[in-house]
């Protein structure tokens, strides 16, 4: 039915955010490898975040840092009804380099990944 069509569209569009969040986390990790400074790694992502937002169906929020865990979230743009108020979350522990990214769209602004 129609509900299935929307689910498939949402899933396909979620792939954009999962892919971009993963790439941003890897970029942050490689920046961290460069000088070992977590704050610099976070700040180095601003241009890539802007670019990711400009070219897609999601708004990529500025990364945050909790200890050595770099976190990035993406929120579906309001113009797209299948993505409005939907999120994809990602994080990476800069010490271990292990990323975690949402597997599907999340219905609230509550991360489903922790990287603890």
Steps between C-alpha positions, in 0.01 A plus 500: 500500500584866513654465845757258359592746226566770762705259710717409201546868408596580858746210508662607172529859620635388838789342309617851404531604865653170612762527225580867565507465880737201464728701270498799737590278796788345305618846400493609865695190598767560238529865611547371856778266382675804356557687827326308780280798586129408524388865494692564176352185347149627581567849364659366181164355394314831460556538124402138432187536717395810302556319172309189613199715602503700177488192279245276664169427669639544852637778714829387655542652844837627624687215668525479878767349717447306823842405628657314207167421333420709193126512425314611187128507432300559187137617495274453200413827331139615555437530126501120475199348676660153525799652684345784704590456869708188428861462606816302432768496770865415489794495737858386508738444788810687387728275706378170353372622163179297531205677337131433568224632274121462517380209285165665424319831541440590865168665589632726776805706582626222729818334374484124448880471499735573792860400420554457873 
